[in-house]
Amino acid sequence: MLAVIRGAGDIASAIALRLVRCGASVLMTEIGQPLTVRRTVAFSEAVRMGKAQVEGVTAVRARDASHALDLLSGEGVIPVLVDPACACVKDVAPDAVVDAVLAKRNLGTTMDMAPIVVGVGPGFTAGVDCHAVVETMRGHTLGRAYYEGSALPNTAVPGLVGGFAGERVLRAPCDGEFRGVATIGDHVEEGQVVAYAGDVPVVATLTGVLRGLIADGVQVRQGLKCGDVDPRDQSGYCGLVSDKGLAVAGGVLEAILHVGGTFSAR
């Protein structure tokens, strides 16, 4: 089975890991300047660095759809293709398309893109623009696959981690070029400057480990999520897929098997 995953952020990467470990081939698409915060567990870093590794699995930036297919057949890696519109589906004819952009709205995914189409998070309706939707809201239904209807609407309030919700998220104070002065995995104190948006400092809102930070050079807009402080203060978590990622990935795997039956590597 070949699955194309739209997006290559941390949740999309958790999905890719689950599918690869279960025997599927995976191709991921991204924008040219990814806005990923949890970069140490995201294959989107392959866009910037040419190659990225998450939990022992390697992704490589592909030049085009043909190169992506060559990578799949020859090197056993996950190709990451800069293709925001996911136009590559016409060339690679995947068995499944998973939209894990997490844009809180549908950016063009349709049910005719593949025999199995799964939408991740709000913005999709099972039976209308996809075959199944997987819940991303933390809580009792996290990771649940819906075969009718939609996921819970976006509340704009981050889920609790270590007893903190919105406080752990860092947001750009203004428009400008982003530049980090701390590194993912660093212990930071509340009030510490961890980055700049233009000339304006981005300050840690609580004490803990800096679990995520947007890459240097990215143009950010005011209010954009640009960092994440984990109050549990465990630097080892920075290199592991999160509990949320694992739950959502499990829901996507279920949805693919439920809609399309068992699969083997393509």
HELIX and SHEET records of a PDB file:
HELIX    1   1 ASP A   10  ARG A   21  1                                  12    
HELIX    2   2 ARG A   39  VAL A   41  5                                   3    
HELIX    3   3 GLU A   45  MET A   49  1                                   5    
HELIX    4   4 ALA A   65  GLY A   74  1                                  10    
HELIX    5   5 VAL A   89  VAL A   92  1                                   4    
HELIX    6   6 GLY A  166  ARG A  168  5                                   3    
HELIX    7   7 SER A  235  GLY A  239  5                                   5    
HELIX    8   8 ASP A  243  GLY A  260  1                                  18    
SHEET    1   A 9 LYS A  51  VAL A  54  0                                        
SHEET    2   A 9 VAL A  57  ALA A  62 -1                                        
SHEET    3   A 9 ILE A  78  VAL A  82  1                                        
SHEET    4   A 9 SER A  25  GLU A  30  1                                        
SHEET    5   A 9 LEU A   2  ARG A   6  1                                        
SHEET    6   A 9 ALA A  96  ASP A  99  1                                        
SHEET    7   A 9 ILE A 116  VAL A 120  1                                        
SHEET    8   A 9 ALA A 132  VAL A 134  1                                        
SHEET    9   A 9 ALA A 145  TYR A 146 -1                                        
SHEET    1   B 4 VAL A 169  ARG A 171  0                                        
SHEET    2   B 4 LYS A 225  ASP A 230 -1                                        
SHEET    3   B 4 GLY A 208  LEU A 213 -1                                        
SHEET    4   B 4 HIS A 187  VAL A 188 -1                                        
SHEET    1   C 4 VAL A 200  VAL A 203  0                                        
SHEET    2   C 4 VAL A 193  ALA A 197 -1                                        
SHEET    3   C 4 GLY A 176  GLY A 180 -1                                        
SHEET    4   C 4 GLN A 219  VAL A 220 -1                                        
END                                                                             
